[in-house]
């Protein structure tokens, strides 16, 4: 199985059911789930830590915390098939949702700088995708901000 990572907002039971039957296309159904963001295999969870750091630095805020600190074990069900499922702290989602539209480019630029510090120079053609992805993370968080739960499902 290739690396998979998703953020899904909605009712925990419904999310776990979709994951257990591998209904990944169904995660995009807004009648069932508040929001879904497929993170794909091109990144790893540490990129979300760097995104959080970029947001704090750029905006001069204390939040969002690093993503690794915003993840909690899901009681009774840490595994769904080959994927680990964790609960995301609502404060992380709310902090990201509060990033103003006009601040996303600045956060994305700082995020790219941090990624390059970790991985080395990125190809020029990757940077627009990462800038767009920063906007996707904020849009997901806005849609997920009032959801009953946000789960992070991943396998590496």
N, C-alpha and C positions, 0 to 999 in steps of 0.2 A: 504494500500500500504506500502510495506517495504521501509526502507530508501534507496534512490538511489542518487548517485552522479556521474557525468560524466564531464570530460573535453573534449570538441570537438572543433577541428580547421577546418575552412573552411569558406564558404560563409554563412553569418548570416541567410539569407532567407532559404537556404537549410537545415541548422541545425534546425531552428525553425519548418520547415515543418516536418522533420523526428521526432522531439519530439512531435509535435501536433498529429501525427497519431500513435505515440508509436512504431515507426520503429527502435527499439533499436539495432537490429541485423544489420540494414543498416548503423549504425554509423561506423562500421568497414570497410565499402566499400571505399577503397583508390581512386576509380574513382570518388567518390562523396565528400569525406572529406579528408583533409590533415592528420589528426591524431585524434585518439580517445583513451581515457584512462578511463575505468570504475573504479571508486573508491570504489564502493560497499557499503555495509552497515556496514562493520566492523570498519570503521573509521568515524570521523566527520571532518568538515572543519578546526577545530583548529589544527589537525595533520599537515595540510599544513603550518600553521603558524609556528609550531615547526620545520618542515622541513626547512623553510626559515631561521629561527634562527640558526639552525644547520649549514646551508651553510655559513651564514655570519660569525659565530664564527669560524668554522673550516678553512675557506679560508681567513679570515681576510678582508672581503669585506663589503661594506655598502649595497649591494643588494644580493639577492632579498629581497624586503620589505616583511612584513608579508602578507600572502595571503588575509587576511580580508581587508587590505588596497589596495590591487591590484584589488579588485572587484568593478565594477561600475554597476549602474542600466542600463538596456538596454532600451533605449528610446522607449516608446510606447508599449512595450511587456515585462513586468516583470514576467508574469505568462504564462505557457503553460500547460494546464490541471492542474494537481496537483503539477507541478514542477515549482520552481522559476528559472529563467534564468538570469544570470548576465554576463556582459562582463569582461574579464580578461585583465588587463593592459599588452600591449605588452612588456613593460620593465621587468615585472616579468618573462614572458616566455623567453625573451632573456637572462636575468641573470641566470636562471636555465639552459638554453641551453649551456651556457658557462662553466658549471662545467666540468672539465676535467675527462676523464674516470678513471684515476688513483686516483682521489680525491673522487669518489663516495663512496668507503668503509669508508673513514674517516667521510664524511658527514652522512652516514647511522649510523655509530657508535654513533656520537653525537646526531643524531635524536632519536635513541633508548634511550639514556641516558635522553633526555628531556621528552620523552613519559613516561619513568619510574618515573621521578620526578612528573609528572602530575597524573599518574594513579596507581603508585606503581609498584612493580616488575612484569615483563612480564614473562610468561612461556618460557623456553628455546627454545621450538619448534616454537615460534612466531618470533624470531629474524631473522632467515634466510629469512622468507617471507618479513619482513620489509626491510631488506637489498636489496632484489630483487626489492621491490617496489620503493625504492629510485632510482635505475637504470631505472625503468619504467618511473618515473616522468621526469628524465633527457632525456630519449629517446623520450618521448612524446614532450617535449619542443623543442628538436632539430627539430623534424618533423614539429612542429607547428610554428616555429620561423618566417617563412615568409608567413604564412597564412593570409588571409584578416582579420580574426577575430578568437578569441578563446572565447568560451562560457563555463560557469560553470552552469550546470543544476543540481538542487538538490531538494529533498524532504526529510523531516525527519519524 
